Amino acid sequence: MDVKSRHHLRADAISEITDAVAETLGVEIEAETFEKVEFEDSDWDVVLVDGEPAVLYVEGDDSDPEPFLTVKGANEYEPRSNVVTVDAGAISFVSDGADVMRPGIVEADDSIEAGDLVAIAEETHGKVLAIGRARVAGSEMVGEEGKVVDSIHHVGDELYEFAI
């Protein structure tokens, strides 16, 4: 991933990010620096928080891109809401970028609505493996069959491996 541009964010842009992440994930981000990075060879727009790729802008269906934690960001600032928890059998699939299926889910935050961005964590240690978009409400995620979360970013993808 080749960096096209990198610049420090203004206070209003930082507030937009921190407010959105606090509202969606129940996380407060406190940091010295926030820098937006745009890439030449990728559609990702990433925000470096104290030098680490912690925030990602995710395109919505009908809305402007919304800020959400990256996998590394979610493991640094542990999400309290919009979390989908998967069992040990789902870890390898989710870590490889597979969408999340109902049989692998052990728990999902009831406040999740279809279309929401979610953090996908494993049940044993609570580590976030992927970021995705919910297809159904959290109350409908646990079950026997069907795809319920579309994967957007996961452990080991090019964004996860990115470092400055």
N, CA, C and O of each residue as an XYZ file, in Angstrom:
656
protein
N       0.841     -1.171      0.000
C       0.000      0.000      0.000
C       0.891      1.241      0.000
O       1.627      1.502      0.952
N       0.804      1.984     -1.077
C       1.600      3.198     -1.219
C       0.821      4.407     -0.734
O      -0.322      4.620     -1.138
N       1.438      5.194      0.127
C       0.790      6.373      0.697
C       0.730      7.477     -0.349
O       1.748      7.863     -0.923
N      -0.478      7.979     -0.589
C      -0.699      9.089     -1.519
C      -0.561     10.417     -0.792
O       0.087     11.344     -1.278
N      -1.182     10.496      0.383
C      -1.074     11.716      1.192
C      -1.230     11.367      2.664
O      -1.821     10.354      3.036
N      -0.673     12.251      3.485
C      -0.733     12.073      4.940
C      -0.744     13.458      5.556
O       0.158     14.259      5.310
N      -1.769     13.743      6.361
C      -1.840     15.063      6.976
C      -2.540     15.014      8.334
O      -3.401     14.170      8.583
N      -2.147     15.932      9.194
C      -2.764     16.032     10.514
C      -4.188     16.528     10.369
O      -4.479     17.356      9.506
N      -5.079     16.021     11.214
C      -6.480     16.431     11.173
C      -6.721     17.646     12.058
O      -6.043     17.851     13.065
N      -7.700     18.441     11.657
C      -8.124     19.592     12.446
C      -8.950     19.103     13.625
O      -9.409     17.961     13.643
N      -9.133     19.966     14.596
C      -9.874     19.623     15.815
C     -11.293     19.166     15.527
O     -11.781     18.246     16.183
N     -11.980     19.791     14.552
C     -13.355     19.392     14.257
C     -13.415     17.988     13.654
O     -14.341     17.232     13.950
N     -12.449     17.632     12.822
C     -12.403     16.287     12.241
C     -12.087     15.248     13.314
O     -12.627     14.141     13.293
N     -11.217     15.608     14.245
C     -10.894     14.701     15.357
C     -12.133     14.487     16.220
O     -12.417     13.360     16.626
N     -12.863     15.546     16.501
C     -14.096     15.424     17.300
C     -15.121     14.544     16.607
O     -15.804     13.750     17.254
N     -15.229     14.682     15.294
C     -16.165     13.847     14.533
C     -15.818     12.364     14.703
O     -16.698     11.530     14.916
N     -14.547     12.057     14.606
C     -14.086     10.668     14.750
C     -14.334     10.163     16.171
O     -14.945      9.111     16.362
N     -13.862     10.907     17.158
C     -13.975     10.437     18.544
C     -15.440     10.333     18.974
O     -15.804      9.406     19.698
N     -16.280     11.267     18.537
C     -17.707     11.206     18.865
C     -18.377      9.995     18.218
O     -19.166      9.305     18.864
N     -18.070      9.735     16.949
C     -18.665      8.602     16.238
C     -18.254      7.270     16.855
O     -19.083      6.378     17.033
N     -16.974      7.143     17.179
C     -16.486      5.893     17.777
C     -17.069      5.708     19.183
O     -17.407      4.589     19.570
N     -17.186      6.786     19.936
C     -17.774      6.703     21.277
C     -19.238      6.293     21.195
O     -19.697      5.471     21.988
N     -19.973      6.859     20.243
C     -21.396      6.538     20.100
C     -21.611      5.109     19.624
O     -22.468      4.401     20.152
N     -20.842      4.684     18.635
C     -21.031      3.360     18.042
C     -20.468      2.228     18.898
O     -21.116      1.195     19.069
N     -19.269      2.420     19.434
C     -18.568      1.326     20.123
C     -18.410      1.526     21.625
O     -17.922      0.633     22.318
N     -18.815      2.686     22.135
C     -18.647      2.949     23.565
C     -17.197      3.100     23.967
O     -16.823      2.764     25.090
N     -16.369      3.609     23.049
C     -14.931      3.720     23.262
C     -14.507      5.182     23.242
O     -14.947      5.953     22.389
N     -13.656      5.558     24.182
C     -13.094      6.905     24.168
C     -11.644      6.824     23.711
O     -10.824      6.127     24.309
N     -11.348      7.550     22.643
C      -9.991      7.581     22.116
C      -9.326      8.863     22.602
O      -9.776      9.970     22.305
N      -8.254      8.688     23.350
C      -7.451      9.826     23.785
C      -6.069      9.644     23.191
O      -5.422      8.616     23.394
N      -5.616     10.663     22.446
C      -4.324     10.545     21.780
C      -3.731     11.919     21.544
O      -4.420     12.937     21.621
N      -2.446     11.928     21.256
C      -1.726     13.169     20.960
C      -1.928     13.595     19.505
O      -2.138     14.775     19.224
N      -1.863     12.622     18.572
C      -1.938     12.968     17.156
C      -2.952     12.112     16.405
O      -3.146     10.933     16.702
N      -3.589     12.746     15.424
C      -4.512     12.086     14.503
C      -4.093     12.523     13.103
O      -4.132     13.712     12.787
N      -3.686     11.557     12.252
C      -3.267     11.859     10.886
C      -4.054     11.008      9.912
O      -4.131      9.789     10.067
N      -4.639     11.643      8.908
C      -5.360     10.906      7.876
C      -4.387     10.480      6.791
O      -3.561     11.271      6.334
N      -4.493      9.221      6.384
C      -3.639      8.667      5.338
C      -4.532      8.185      4.202
O      -5.488      7.439      4.417
N      -4.205      8.625      2.992
C      -4.886      8.149      1.791
C      -3.860      7.379      0.971
O      -2.685      7.743      0.922
N      -4.323      6.308      0.326
C      -3.422      5.430     -0.418
C      -3.625      5.566     -1.922
O      -4.728      5.857     -2.385
N      -2.562      5.355     -2.671
C      -2.636      5.391     -4.130
C      -3.293      4.140     -4.686
O      -4.036      4.212     -5.664
N      -3.030      3.015     -4.084
C      -3.443      1.732     -4.632
C      -4.543      1.042     -3.825
O      -4.691     -0.178     -3.896
N      -5.310      1.813     -3.062
C      -6.354      1.231     -2.229
C      -7.445      2.263     -1.982
O      -7.197      3.467     -2.039
N      -8.645      1.787     -1.711
C      -9.760      2.675     -1.394
C      -9.815      3.014      0.095
O     -10.638      3.833      0.505
N      -8.964      2.407      0.904
C      -8.965      2.663      2.339
C      -8.559      4.107      2.641
O      -7.605      4.620      2.056
N      -9.266      4.743      3.530
C      -8.838      6.001      4.146
C      -8.685      5.681      5.624
O      -9.640      5.268      6.282
N      -7.494      5.872      6.135
C      -7.153      5.442      7.485
C      -6.700      6.639      8.304
O      -6.111      7.581      7.773
N      -6.980      6.595      9.598
C      -6.488      7.615     10.507
C      -5.485      6.959     11.447
O      -5.791      5.987     12.139
N      -4.283      7.516     11.451
C      -3.265      7.062     12.387
C      -3.500      7.786     13.700
O      -3.529      9.016     13.742
N      -3.666      7.031     14.758
C      -3.846      7.587     16.093
C      -2.553      7.313     16.839
O      -2.214      6.164     17.121
N      -1.839      8.376     17.153
C      -0.497      8.259     17.726
C       0.379      7.310     16.910
O       1.132      6.506     17.460
N       0.262      7.420     15.579
C       1.115      6.664     14.668
C       0.632      5.283     14.302
O       1.250      4.631     13.460
N      -0.447      4.807     14.898
C      -0.969      3.468     14.610
C      -2.267      3.561     13.808
O      -3.098      4.426     14.085
N      -2.456      2.673     12.808
C      -3.682      2.705     12.003
C      -4.886      2.209     12.827
O      -5.212      1.022     12.809
N      -5.528      3.121     13.536
C      -6.575      2.745     14.487
C      -7.992      2.998     13.993
O      -8.935      2.376     14.481
N      -8.156      3.904     13.031
C      -9.495      4.252     12.554
C      -9.535      4.123     11.039
O      -8.578      4.458     10.340
N     -10.661      3.633     10.556
C     -10.890      3.408      9.141
C     -12.193      4.088      8.758
O     -13.168      4.017      9.505
N     -12.225      4.743      7.613
C     -13.488      5.287      7.089
C     -14.125      4.214      6.219
O     -13.512      3.741      5.262
N     -15.362      3.829      6.553
C     -16.065      2.768      5.838
C     -17.215      3.381      5.051
O     -18.030      4.126      5.595
N     -17.267      3.059      3.766
C     -18.343      3.542      2.903
C     -19.672      2.938      3.340
O     -19.754      1.756      3.674
N     -20.711      3.770      3.332
C     -22.057      3.296      3.620
C     -22.864      3.225      2.338
O     -22.429      3.731      1.304
N     -24.034      2.602      2.391
C     -24.879      2.483      1.208
C     -25.346      3.843      0.708
O     -25.186      4.173     -0.467
N     -25.928      4.630      1.614
C     -26.504      5.913      1.222
C     -25.894      7.088      1.963
O     -26.426      8.197      1.910
N     -24.793      6.861      2.648
C     -24.273      7.926      3.491
C     -22.787      8.176      3.210
O     -22.137      7.439      2.469
N     -22.289      9.222      3.820
C     -20.864      9.509      3.737
C     -20.098      8.418      4.471
O     -20.658      7.737      5.331
N     -18.820      8.247      4.138
C     -18.017      7.253      4.875
C     -18.032      7.557      6.370
O     -17.942      8.712      6.786
N     -18.147      6.492      7.171
C     -18.197      6.677      8.620
C     -16.944      6.120      9.279
O     -16.434      5.076      8.874
N     -16.442      6.828     10.310
C     -15.249      6.336     11.008
C     -15.591      5.165     11.920
O     -16.622      5.162     12.592
N     -14.712      4.178     11.932
C     -14.880      2.982     12.759
C     -13.479      2.475     13.079
O     -12.540      2.734     12.326
N     -13.333      1.772     14.163
C     -12.009      1.246     14.519
C     -11.564      0.162     13.547
O     -12.378     -0.624     13.064
N     -10.268      0.127     13.265
C      -9.681     -0.981     12.523
C      -9.570     -2.167     13.493
O      -9.878     -2.031     14.677
N      -9.138     -3.308     13.000
C      -8.913     -4.457     13.884
C      -7.882     -4.095     14.951
O      -8.082     -4.369     16.134
N      -6.771     -3.473     14.523
C      -5.757     -3.068     15.500
C      -6.319     -2.040     16.476
O      -6.044     -2.107     17.674
N      -7.098     -1.099     15.975
C      -7.714     -0.092     16.835
C      -8.671     -0.700     17.842
O      -8.714     -0.286     19.001
N      -9.444     -1.690     17.395
C     -10.412     -2.345     18.282
C      -9.715     -3.201     19.339
O     -10.266     -3.431     20.415
N      -8.523     -3.666     19.036
C      -7.776     -4.414     20.043
C      -7.031     -3.488     21.003
O      -6.664     -3.889     22.107
N      -6.814     -2.254     20.573
C      -6.198     -1.247     21.440
C      -7.242     -0.579     22.340
O      -7.015     -0.393     23.535
N      -8.378     -0.226     21.757
C      -9.474      0.443     22.473
C     -10.671     -0.509     22.457
O     -11.474     -0.479     21.525
N     -10.791     -1.335     23.461
C     -11.767     -2.430     23.481
C     -13.215     -1.942     23.359
O     -13.696     -1.199     24.215
N     -13.909     -2.362     22.290
C     -15.300     -1.959     22.090
C     -16.228     -2.518     23.170
O     -16.073     -3.656     23.614
N     -17.192     -1.699     23.582
C     -18.169     -2.117     24.583
C     -19.534     -2.395     23.970
O     -20.397     -3.000     24.605
N     -19.722     -1.952     22.734
C     -20.993     -2.203     22.044
C     -20.712     -2.477     20.574
O     -19.597     -2.279     20.092
N     -21.740     -2.936     19.871
C     -21.645     -3.336     18.464
C     -20.598     -4.439     18.273
O     -19.825     -4.421     17.315
N     -20.591     -5.390     19.200
C     -19.660     -6.512     19.138
C     -20.424     -7.804     18.860
O     -21.458     -8.078     19.469
N     -19.892     -8.584     17.930
C     -20.399     -9.926     17.627
C     -19.300    -10.887     18.053
O     -18.152    -10.748     17.632
N     -19.649    -11.863     18.889
C     -18.658    -12.810     19.407
C     -18.827    -14.161     18.726
O     -19.930    -14.702     18.649
N     -17.700    -14.704     18.227
C     -17.731    -15.990     17.539
C     -16.999    -17.059     18.353
O     -16.146    -16.751     19.186
N     -17.351    -18.319     18.094
C     -16.724    -19.433     18.802
C     -15.397    -19.821     18.154
O     -15.036    -19.293     17.102
N     -14.678    -20.742     18.786
C     -13.355    -21.157     18.319
C     -13.384    -21.731     16.909
O     -12.423    -21.571     16.158
N     -14.477    -22.397     16.541
C     -14.587    -22.988     15.212
C     -14.654    -21.963     14.090
O     -14.346    -22.284     12.942
N     -15.050    -20.740     14.402
C     -15.183    -19.697     13.384
C     -13.914    -18.859     13.222
O     -13.778    -18.130     12.240
N     -12.994    -18.955     14.169
C     -11.819    -18.080     14.179
C     -11.031    -18.126     12.877
O     -10.735    -17.076     12.307
N     -10.688    -19.298     12.398
C      -9.856    -19.385     11.189
C     -10.571    -18.820      9.973
O      -9.938    -18.197      9.120
N     -11.879    -19.027      9.879
C     -12.639    -18.509      8.740
C     -12.726    -16.986      8.772
O     -12.482    -16.317      7.768
N     -13.080    -16.444      9.945
C     -13.210    -14.991     10.098
C     -11.849    -14.323      9.895
O     -11.770    -13.263      9.275
N     -10.787    -14.928     10.407
C      -9.439    -14.371     10.264
C      -8.959    -14.371      8.818
O      -8.070    -13.601      8.453
N      -9.549    -15.238      7.995
C      -9.199    -15.289      6.569
C     -10.102    -14.399      5.726
O      -9.971    -14.373      4.502
N     -11.024    -13.663      6.365
C     -11.872    -12.733      5.637
C     -13.249    -13.245      5.272
O     -13.989    -12.579      4.549
N     -13.601    -14.425      5.765
C     -14.934    -14.963      5.456
C     -16.022    -14.145      6.151
O     -15.812    -13.584      7.226
N     -17.175    -14.094      5.514
C     -18.327    -13.484      6.155
C     -18.734    -14.363      7.334
O     -18.399    -15.546      7.377
N     -19.457    -13.780      8.287
C     -19.801    -14.499      9.509
C     -21.168    -15.164      9.358
O     -22.149    -14.540      8.952
N     -21.195    -16.445      9.697
C     -22.413    -17.248      9.606
C     -23.016    -17.440     11.003
O     -22.297    -17.429     12.001
N     -24.332    -17.613     11.064
C     -25.024    -17.784     12.340
C     -24.454    -18.895     13.224
O     -24.283    -18.670     14.422
N     -24.155    -20.076     12.695
C     -23.698    -21.152     13.586
C     -22.427    -20.819     14.374
O     -22.202    -21.399     15.436
N     -21.594    -19.899     13.878
C     -20.371    -19.549     14.572
C     -20.532    -18.492     15.648
O     -19.599    -18.238     16.410
N     -21.694    -17.878     15.722
C     -21.910    -16.783     16.666
C     -22.421    -17.305     18.003
O     -23.377    -18.078     18.055
N     -21.772    -16.875     19.082
C     -22.215    -17.252     20.421
C     -22.961    -16.108     21.113
O     -23.749    -16.338     22.030
N     -22.703    -14.862     20.663
C     -23.344    -13.714     21.279
C     -23.248    -12.516     20.340
O     -22.276    -12.362     19.602
N     -24.280    -11.669     20.384
C     -24.262    -10.424     19.608
C     -24.978     -9.347     20.414
O     -25.997     -9.606     21.054
N     -24.441     -8.160     20.372
C     -25.021     -7.019     21.070
C     -26.441     -6.770     20.545
O     -26.641     -6.631     19.339
N     -27.418     -6.714     21.445
C     -28.815     -6.512     21.051
C     -29.074     -5.153     20.420
O     -30.084     -4.978     19.740
N     -28.191     -4.193     20.628
C     -28.410     -2.863     20.053
C     -28.018     -2.797     18.572
O     -28.277     -1.787     17.916
N     -27.402     -3.849     18.038
C     -26.998     -3.866     16.625
C     -28.243     -3.904     15.750
O     -29.174     -4.671     15.993
N     -28.236     -3.056     14.726
C     -29.303     -3.048     13.735
C     -28.713     -3.445     12.387
O     -27.515     -3.280     12.158
N     -29.551     -3.966     11.499
C     -29.085     -4.313     10.160
C     -28.446     -3.080      9.528
O     -29.008     -1.986      9.578
N     -27.269     -3.263      8.934
C     -26.543     -2.166      8.310
C     -25.483     -1.538      9.193
O     -24.648     -0.780      8.700
N     -25.494     -1.834     10.494
C     -24.500     -1.280     11.412
C     -23.127     -1.911     11.193
O     -23.020     -3.076     10.811
N     -22.092     -1.132     11.438
C     -20.741     -1.673     11.476
C     -20.556     -2.381     12.810
O     -21.049     -1.917     13.838
N     -19.840     -3.514     12.792
C     -19.627     -4.296     14.009
C     -18.187     -4.769     14.104
O     -17.500     -4.924     13.095
N     -17.741     -4.996     15.332
C     -16.450     -5.618     15.605
C     -16.721     -7.091     15.877
O     -17.626     -7.422     16.643
N     -15.955     -7.969     15.265
C     -16.138     -9.411     15.420
C     -14.999     -9.938     16.281
O     -13.835     -9.896     15.883
N     -15.347    -10.435     17.467
C     -14.347    -10.877     18.439
C     -14.479    -12.371     18.706
O     -15.549    -12.954     18.534
N     -13.374    -12.982     19.129
C     -13.413    -14.398     19.498
C     -13.748    -14.507     20.987
O     -13.401    -13.626     21.774
N     -14.429    -15.597     21.368
C     -14.980    -15.685     22.714
C     -13.969    -15.957     23.822
O     -14.205    -15.543     24.957
N     -12.869    -16.626     23.553
C     -11.947    -17.008     24.604
C     -11.201    -15.827     25.211
O     -11.178    -15.667     26.431
N     -10.595    -15.005     24.370
C      -9.793    -13.884     24.858
C     -10.391    -12.521     24.538
O      -9.893    -11.499     25.011
N     -11.450    -12.495     23.743
C     -12.100    -11.234     23.387
C     -11.357    -10.425     22.342
O     -11.675     -9.254     22.134
N     -10.372    -11.022     21.677
C      -9.610    -10.305     20.651
C     -10.464    -10.115     19.399
O     -11.166    -11.028     18.965
N     -10.389     -8.913     18.829
C     -11.146     -8.615     17.614
C     -10.403     -9.198     16.415
O      -9.201     -8.993     16.250
N     -11.141     -9.927     15.588
C     -10.582    -10.597     14.419
C     -10.915     -9.879     13.120
O     -10.179     -9.973     12.139
N     -12.037     -9.160     13.125
C     -12.502     -8.532     11.887
C     -13.486     -7.408     12.195
O     -13.997     -7.274     13.307
N     -13.723     -6.620     11.173
C     -14.727     -5.567     11.187
C     -15.694     -5.921     10.060
O     -15.269     -6.331      8.981
N     -16.986     -5.764     10.308
C     -17.952     -6.104      9.273
C     -19.200     -5.256      9.353
O     -19.329     -4.380     10.208
N     -20.130     -5.537      8.431
C     -21.416     -4.841      8.411
C     -22.509     -5.881      8.632
O     -22.586     -6.890      7.932
N     -23.361     -5.603      9.635
C     -24.439     -6.521      9.990
C     -25.495     -6.587      8.888
O     -25.902     -5.564      8.338
N     -25.925     -7.793      8.580
C     -27.025     -7.990      7.631
C     -28.368     -8.017      8.350
O     -29.408     -7.715      7.765
N     -28.327     -8.383      9.629
C     -29.547     -8.492     10.440
C     -29.298     -7.848     11.797
O     -28.166     -7.497     12.132
N     -30.356     -7.697     12.567
C     -30.242     -7.146     13.919
C     -29.482     -8.114     14.817
O     -29.475     -9.321     14.575
N     -28.844     -7.583     15.849
C     -28.100     -8.409     16.793
C     -28.958     -9.483     17.437
O     -28.481    -10.591     17.682
N     -30.209     -9.175     17.714
C     -31.120    -10.137     18.342
C     -31.432    -11.319     17.432
O     -31.950    -12.333     17.900
N     -31.127    -11.208     16.138
C     -31.404    -12.278     15.173
C     -30.146    -13.017     14.721
O     -30.219    -13.871     13.838
N     -29.000    -12.702     15.310
C     -27.739    -13.258     14.807
C     -27.452    -14.687     15.249
O     -26.913    -15.472     14.469
N     -27.793    -15.034     16.458
C     -27.512    -16.387     16.934
C     -28.556    -17.323     16.334
O     -29.756    -17.059     16.408
N     -28.088    -18.418     15.741
C     -29.034    -19.344     15.124
C     -28.336    -20.475     14.405
O     -27.153    -20.735     14.624
N     -29.080    -21.141     13.548
C     -28.601    -22.362     12.898
C     -27.982    -22.165     11.521
O     -27.048    -22.881     11.162
N     -28.487    -21.201     10.737
C     -27.948    -21.082      9.378
C     -28.081    -19.662      8.850
O     -28.904    -18.875      9.316
N     -27.256    -19.365      7.877
C     -27.340    -18.081      7.196
C     -26.169    -17.155      7.494
O     -25.563    -17.202      8.565
N     -25.872    -16.315      6.515
C     -24.825    -15.309      6.627
C     -25.432    -14.083      7.299
O     -26.487    -13.607      6.879
N     -24.769    -13.559      8.352
C     -25.334    -12.436      9.093
C     -24.427    -11.205      9.167
O     -24.902    -10.118      9.496
N     -23.134    -11.351      8.868
C     -22.216    -10.208      8.860
C     -21.302    -10.320      7.649
O     -20.677    -11.356      7.425
N     -21.230     -9.236      6.863
C     -20.319     -9.174      5.729
C     -18.979     -8.625      6.220
O     -18.927     -7.561      6.838
N     -17.911     -9.346      5.946
C     -16.572     -8.929      6.376
C     -16.077     -7.759      5.531
O     -16.250     -7.741      4.312
N     -15.460     -6.785      6.194
C     -14.913     -5.607      5.524
C     -13.388     -5.566      5.655
O     -12.681     -5.259      4.695
N     -12.898     -5.875      6.840
C     -11.454     -5.788      7.149
C     -11.164     -6.854      8.197
O     -11.938     -7.028      9.137
N     -10.048     -7.570      8.039
C      -9.764     -8.679      8.954
C      -8.277     -8.805      9.243
O      -7.441     -8.211      8.562
N      -7.970     -9.579     10.254
C      -6.585     -9.882     10.631
C      -5.865    -10.420      9.395
O      -6.371    -11.301      8.700
N      -4.674     -9.875      9.136
C      -3.860    -10.384      8.041
C      -4.103     -9.750      6.683
O      -3.342    -10.019      5.753
N      -5.134     -8.916      6.524
C      -5.324     -8.276      5.218
C      -4.312     -7.145      5.052
O      -3.533     -6.870      5.964
N      -4.321     -6.486      3.889
C      -3.300     -5.475      3.618
C      -3.384     -4.291      4.577
O      -2.355     -3.703      4.907
N      -4.563     -3.932      5.025
C      -4.692     -2.842      5.986
C      -4.125     -3.255      7.343
O      -3.453     -2.461      8.002
N      -4.391     -4.489      7.762
C      -3.870     -4.984      9.034
C      -2.336     -4.997      9.025
O      -1.695     -4.696     10.032
N      -1.771     -5.344      7.888
C      -0.315     -5.443      7.763
C       0.362     -4.089      7.553
O       1.584     -3.984      7.655
N      -0.434     -3.047      7.258
C       0.124     -1.726      6.975
C       0.798     -1.136      8.208
O       0.270     -1.201      9.318
N       1.973     -0.560      7.987
C       2.688      0.147      9.044
C       3.503      1.263      8.399
O       3.990      1.133      7.276
N       3.636      2.348      9.129
C       4.430      3.477      8.618
C       5.772      3.462      9.308
O       6.614      4.319      9.041
